[in-house]
Amino acid sequence: MMSDPLVLAGLGFAAMFVLMALHVPIGIAMGVVGAAGFASIVGVDPALSLLASEPASVFTNLDLAVIPMFLLMGSLAAAAGLASDVYKLAYAFIGHRRGGLALATIGGCGGFGAVCGSAIATTATFGRVALPEMLQRGYSPALAAGAVASGGTLGIIVPPSSIMVIYAILGEQFIVHLFMAAIVPAIMAVSFYMIAAMIYVHYIDRDAGPAGPRVPWPERWQVIKSNWGVLFLGTVVLGGIYTGIFTVNEAAAVGVTIALMFAVGRGKLDWSGFLKVLAEASATTLMIYVMIIGASLFSYFMSVAHAPERMIEGVAALNLSGPLVIVILLVIYLILGAIFDEVAAIVVTLPFVLPLIKHFGYDLVWWGIINVTIVEIAMISPPIGLNVFVVHGMRKDISLGTIYRGIVPFLCADIVRLILLVAFPGLALYTLQLLK
């Protein structure tokens, strides 16, 4: 019985979660279980060979090299003060409306997401930039904190996004296709959040977001002139990718160079600050690489145990329809995304989920967008929601209950957006279809 590969797969999956519960890093837990399970089925020597070859393959993968570059670009952009730039730009144009600072925060998070690519980093940055400003100008703590926590999730849906790169590589998809497909969903995400904020302050709590003074056009042009850096960086990186001038790797390298020039040119980065930025980006990169190596080892174990095939056979025996399977997967991701960070939630599940998606004939690029979207939603979903805890950690005086109340309108907007993307796959594939 114990020699049955499927039984070993089930025990391995349970062992992985036990190790995670014991606070073993996710990548290490997946790697240890994957290597041990592979050895128990195929043999110790092939497992040792895999332990040597798989890390070498990951560390020499040129496609994965874009991850540390994008992370470094985001850290340098934050150090250069580009998050403040994009916030000032957004406020100059929409800050005069009721709830204008919340709208500016959402727009700023979307803009900064284009040069950052991390939900938690975007949340933490705007928690420093926008949250004090809103509270000082009389915004309710619920709306202020909710706008920051929710807006921060835009960091992973607005391309370029590190999580999209990881999905593209593990799912064997073209990275630029993921970025292209994310354009319409990203515009929807920003727009729906803004609509949710406007509905909230106009019809639910009129005292939550007082209107500010209108910025005259001459002053708006001055704001554009003095805060053009983030527009330039985003235009060069994204424009270079979409027009084919740069490969994704080249665009990331150019973005790092430009962000570094802004940080140094503005006097925001000394030698110690530069080392701190490098250390921050390196630590995050190493964590992601370890998770990818662990996921690869675990995938080999699941493959030799024939777990994906057996799972597909089990689903087929239940006569479940494709749409019902998608709904079940979305519920599972909501739970996992509330517990794990966005990288872990996707990396842990791909060995099982992708075969199912292929079996039911769904487009893997479409599923990549849905996958990122549902994990993004999970980051603000009760009872956990990592972004909620990031905001609470920065402002202990704002209770978790208050933050959860603040994210309700944005969570409703997320659910509507997710339903539309699932019901109408063409929304996520529209930009790709234009290229054909």
C-alpha positions in Angstrom: 0.0 0.0 0.0 2.8 2.4 0.9 4.4 1.7 -2.4 1.4 3.0 -4.3 2.7 6.3 -5.9 -0.7 8.0 -5.5 -0.6 7.2 -1.7 2.9 8.6 -1.5 1.7 11.7 -3.4 -1.1 12.2 -0.8 1.3 11.7 2.1 3.8 14.1 0.5 1.2 16.8 0.1 0.2 16.4 3.8 3.8 16.4 4.8 4.4 19.6 2.9 1.6 21.4 4.8 2.9 20.0 8.1 6.3 21.5 7.5 4.7 24.8 6.5 2.7 24.7 9.8 6.0 24.3 11.6 7.2 27.5 10.0 9.6 25.8 7.5 9.9 28.2 4.5 7.5 27.2 1.8 10.2 26.7 -0.9 12.3 24.5 1.5 9.2 22.4 2.5 8.3 21.8 -1.2 11.9 20.9 -2.1 12.4 18.5 0.8 9.1 16.7 0.2 9.6 16.7 -3.5 13.1 15.3 -3.4 12.2 12.7 -0.7 9.1 11.6 -2.7 11.0 11.4 -6.0 13.7 9.3 -4.3 11.1 6.9 -2.8 9.6 6.2 -6.3 12.5 6.5 -8.7 15.6 6.0 -6.5 18.1 7.9 -4.4 20.7 8.4 -7.2 18.2 10.0 -9.6 16.9 12.2 -6.8 20.5 13.4 -5.9 21.1 14.2 -9.6 17.8 16.2 -9.7 18.9 18.1 -6.6 22.0 19.1 -8.4 20.5 19.9 -11.9 17.3 21.6 -11.0 18.8 24.5 -8.9 21.4 25.0 -11.6 18.7 25.1 -14.3 16.7 27.7 -12.3 19.7 30.0 -11.5 20.8 29.9 -15.2 17.3 30.5 -16.6 17.5 33.8 -18.5 13.8 34.3 -18.4 13.8 34.2 -14.6 16.6 36.9 -14.6 13.9 39.5 -15.2 12.5 39.0 -11.6 15.5 40.4 -9.7 15.7 43.2 -12.3 12.0 44.2 -11.8 12.4 43.9 -8.0 15.5 46.1 -8.1 13.7 48.6 -10.3 10.8 48.9 -7.9 13.1 49.3 -4.9 15.1 52.0 -6.7 11.9 53.8 -7.9 10.6 53.9 -4.3 14.0 55.2 -3.0 13.9 57.9 -5.8 10.5 59.1 -4.5 8.7 58.2 -7.7 5.7 56.9 -5.6 5.3 60.5 -4.3 5.5 61.7 -7.9 2.7 59.5 -9.2 0.6 60.4 -6.2 1.0 64.1 -6.7 0.1 63.7 -10.4 -3.0 61.8 -9.6 -4.1 64.3 -6.9 -3.5 67.3 -9.3 -6.1 65.9 -11.7 -8.7 64.2 -9.5 -8.0 65.4 -5.9 -10.7 68.1 -6.0 -13.5 65.5 -6.2 -15.2 64.1 -3.2 -13.0 61.2 -2.1 -10.3 62.7 -4.4 -7.4 61.7 -2.2 -8.7 58.1 -2.2 -9.0 58.2 -6.0 -5.5 59.7 -6.2 -4.2 56.8 -4.0 -5.8 54.2 -6.2 -4.5 55.9 -9.4 -1.1 56.3 -7.8 -1.0 52.6 -6.8 -1.8 51.7 -10.3 0.9 53.9 -11.7 3.5 52.8 -9.2 2.5 49.2 -9.9 3.8 49.6 -13.4 7.3 50.3 -12.0 7.1 48.1 -8.9 5.4 44.8 -9.6 4.7 43.9 -5.9 1.5 44.2 -4.0 3.0 44.3 -0.6 5.7 46.8 -1.6 3.0 49.1 -3.2 0.9 48.9 -0.1 3.8 49.7 2.2 5.0 52.6 0.0 1.5 54.2 -0.2 1.0 53.5 3.5 3.8 56.0 4.0 2.9 58.4 1.2 -0.9 58.6 1.1 -2.3 57.3 4.4 -1.0 60.2 6.6 -2.2 62.7 3.9 -5.7 61.3 3.9 -6.0 61.1 7.7 -4.6 64.7 8.0 -7.3 66.0 5.6 -10.2 64.5 7.5 -10.7 61.2 5.7 -12.3 58.5 7.7 -9.7 55.9 8.9 -11.8 53.1 7.2 -11.7 54.7 3.7 -8.1 55.8 4.0 -6.8 52.4 5.1 -9.1 50.6 2.8 -8.0 52.6 -0.2 -4.3 51.9 0.6 -4.7 48.2 1.3 -6.9 47.6 -1.8 -4.9 49.9 -4.1 -1.8 48.1 -3.1 -3.1 44.9 -4.8 -2.8 46.7 -8.1 0.9 46.2 -7.9 0.6 42.6 -9.2 -2.2 43.1 -11.8 -0.6 46.1 -13.5 2.1 44.9 -15.8 5.0 44.3 -15.6 4.5 42.0 -12.7 6.9 39.6 -11.1 4.1 37.1 -10.3 3.1 37.1 -14.0 6.7 36.3 -14.9 6.7 33.3 -12.5 3.4 32.0 -13.9 4.6 32.4 -17.5 7.7 30.4 -16.8 6.1 27.7 -14.7 3.2 27.5 -17.1 5.4 27.6 -20.2 3.8 30.7 -21.6 5.3 33.8 -23.4 5.9 36.5 -20.8 4.9 39.4 -23.1 1.6 37.6 -23.8 0.8 37.7 -20.1 1.7 41.4 -19.9 -0.4 42.2 -23.0 -3.4 40.3 -21.7 -3.2 42.1 -18.4 -3.8 45.5 -19.9 -7.6 45.5 -20.0 -8.0 43.7 -16.6 -5.5 46.3 -15.1 -7.6 49.2 -16.5 -10.7 47.5 -15.2 -9.1 47.1 -11.8 -8.2 50.7 -11.4 -11.5 52.0 -12.9 -13.7 49.7 -10.7 -11.8 50.7 -7.6 -12.3 54.4 -8.4 -16.0 53.8 -9.1 -16.3 51.9 -5.8 -14.7 54.8 -3.9 -17.0 57.4 -5.6 -20.1 55.4 -4.8 -19.0 55.0 -1.2 -18.4 58.7 -0.6 -21.4 59.9 -2.5 -24.1 57.5 -1.3 -22.9 55.5 1.7 -20.7 57.8 3.9 -20.6 61.4 2.6 -18.3 62.4 5.5 -15.7 59.8 4.7 -13.9 61.7 1.9 -14.2 65.5 1.9 -13.5 67.2 -1.4 -10.3 69.2 -1.8 -9.6 72.4 -3.7 -9.5 72.2 -7.5 -5.9 72.5 -8.9 -5.9 75.1 -11.8 -4.5 73.9 -15.1 -1.3 76.1 -14.9 -0.5 74.4 -11.6 -1.3 71.0 -13.1 1.2 71.5 -15.8 3.8 72.5 -13.2 3.1 69.3 -11.3 3.6 67.3 -14.6 6.9 69.1 -15.2 8.2 68.6 -11.7 7.0 65.0 -11.4 7.6 63.6 -14.9 10.0 60.9 -13.8 7.5 58.2 -13.1 5.8 58.8 -16.4 9.1 58.6 -18.2 10.1 55.4 -16.5 6.8 53.7 -17.1 6.6 54.8 -20.7 10.1 53.6 -21.5 9.7 50.2 -19.9 6.2 49.4 -21.0 6.4 51.1 -24.3 9.7 49.4 -25.1 8.2 46.0 -24.3 4.9 46.4 -26.2 6.5 48.0 -29.3 9.1 45.3 -29.5 12.0 47.7 -29.0 13.2 45.8 -25.9 12.9 42.3 -24.8 11.4 41.9 -21.3 14.9 41.4 -19.9 16.3 44.4 -21.7 13.4 46.6 -20.6 14.0 45.5 -17.0 17.7 46.4 -17.3 16.9 49.8 -18.8 14.3 50.4 -16.1 16.8 49.7 -13.4 19.3 52.1 -15.0 16.7 54.9 -15.2 15.5 54.4 -11.7 19.0 54.4 -10.4 19.8 57.6 -12.3 16.7 59.3 -10.7 17.6 58.1 -7.2 21.2 59.3 -7.5 20.3 62.5 -9.4 17.7 63.6 -6.8 20.2 62.9 -4.0 17.9 60.3 -2.5 20.4 57.5 -2.6 23.8 57.3 -0.8 26.1 54.3 -0.6 24.5 52.9 2.5 21.0 53.4 0.9 22.1 51.7 -2.3 23.4 48.6 -0.3 20.1 48.5 1.6 18.2 48.5 -1.7 20.4 45.7 -3.1 19.9 43.7 0.1 16.2 44.1 -0.1 15.9 43.1 -3.7 18.4 40.2 -3.2 16.5 38.8 -0.2 13.2 38.8 -2.1 14.8 37.3 -5.2 16.4 34.5 -3.2 13.0 33.7 -1.5 11.3 33.6 -5.0 14.1 31.4 -6.5 14.0 29.0 -3.5 10.2 28.7 -4.0 10.6 28.1 -7.7 13.2 25.4 -7.1 11.1 23.8 -4.5 8.0 23.9 -6.8 10.1 22.3 -9.6 11.2 19.4 -7.3 7.7 18.9 -6.0 6.4 18.9 -9.6 8.8 16.1 -10.5 7.5 14.1 -7.5 3.9 14.7 -8.5 4.6 13.7 -12.1 6.3 10.4 -11.3 3.4 9.7 -8.9 1.0 10.4 -11.7 -1.0 12.6 -9.3 -2.2 15.1 -12.0 -3.5 12.3 -14.3 -5.2 10.6 -11.4 -6.7 13.9 -10.3 -8.1 14.5 -13.8 -9.5 11.0 -13.9 -11.2 11.7 -10.5 -12.7 14.9 -11.7 -13.9 13.3 -14.9 -15.5 10.5 -12.8 -17.5 13.1 -10.9 -18.8 14.5 -14.2 -18.0 18.1 -13.1 -18.4 20.7 -15.8 -15.5 23.0 -16.7 -17.2 26.2 -15.2 -17.9 24.4 -11.9 -14.3 23.3 -11.7 -13.2 26.9 -12.3 -15.5 28.1 -9.5 -14.1 25.5 -7.1 -10.5 26.5 -8.0 -11.4 30.2 -7.3 -12.7 29.4 -3.9 -9.6 27.4 -3.1 -7.4 30.3 -4.3 -9.3 32.7 -2.1 -8.4 30.6 0.9 -4.8 30.0 0.0 -4.2 33.6 -1.1 -5.4 34.8 2.3 -2.9 32.6 4.0 0.2 32.7 1.7 1.7 35.5 -0.2 0.9 35.8 -3.9 4.0 33.9 -5.1 3.5 31.0 -2.7 -0.2 30.7 -3.5 0.5 30.3 -7.2 3.7 28.2 -7.0 2.2 25.6 -4.6 -0.8 25.0 -6.7 0.4 25.1 -10.3 1.5 21.4 -10.5 -2.2 20.4 -9.9 -4.1 23.2 -11.4 -2.5 23.6 -14.9 -3.3 20.0 -15.9 -7.0 20.6 -15.0 -7.1 23.9 -16.9 -5.6 22.1 -20.0 -8.0 19.2 -19.6 -11.0 21.4 -19.8 -9.6 23.3 -22.8 -9.2 26.7 -21.2 -6.6 29.2 -22.5 -3.6 29.2 -20.2 -2.9 32.9 -20.7 -6.5 33.6 -19.7 -6.1 31.4 -16.6 -2.9 33.3 -15.8 -4.8 36.6 -15.6 -7.6 34.9 -13.6 -5.0 33.3 -11.3 -3.3 36.6 -10.6 -6.7 38.4 -10.1 -8.0 35.9 -7.6 -4.8 35.9 -5.6 -4.9 39.7 -5.7 -8.4 39.7 -4.3 -7.4 37.2 -1.6 -4.8 39.7 -0.3 -7.5 41.9 1.1 -10.1 39.2 1.9 -11.1 38.5 5.5 -10.3 36.8 7.8 -6.6 37.4 7.0 -5.6 39.4 3.9 -1.9 40.2 3.9 -2.3 43.7 2.7 -4.7 44.5 5.6 -2.0 43.4 8.1 0.6 45.5 6.3 -1.5 48.6 6.7 -2.3 47.7 10.3 1.4 47.1 11.0 2.1 50.6 9.8 -0.8 52.3 11.7 -1.5 50.4 14.9 -4.1 53.0 15.9 -6.3 51.8 13.0 -8.0 48.6 14.1 -8.2 45.5 11.9 -12.0 45.8 12.0 -11.8 49.4 10.7 -9.6 48.3 7.8 -11.8 45.4 6.9 -14.8 47.8 6.8 -12.8 50.1 4.5 -12.0 47.4 2.0 -15.7 46.2 1.6 -16.5 48.5 -1.3 -13.3 47.6 -3.1 -13.9 43.9 -2.4 -17.3 44.2 -4.0 -15.7 45.9 -7.1 -13.2 43.0 -7.2 -15.9 40.4 -7.2 -17.8 42.1 -10.1 -14.5 42.4 -12.0 -13.7 38.7 -11.5 -17.2 37.6 -12.6 -16.8 39.6 -15.8 -13.3 38.2 -16.5 -14.5 34.6 -16.0 -17.8 35.0 -17.9 -16.2 36.9 -20.8 -12.7 35.5 -21.4 -12.3 37.9 -24.4 -11.8 40.8 -21.9 -8.4 39.2 -20.9 -7.5 38.1 -24.4 -8.6 41.2 -26.2 -5.2 42.8 -26.6 -3.7 39.5 -27.8 -6.4 39.1 -30.4 -5.5 42.5 -31.8 -2.0 41.2 -32.6 -3.3 38.3 -34.6 
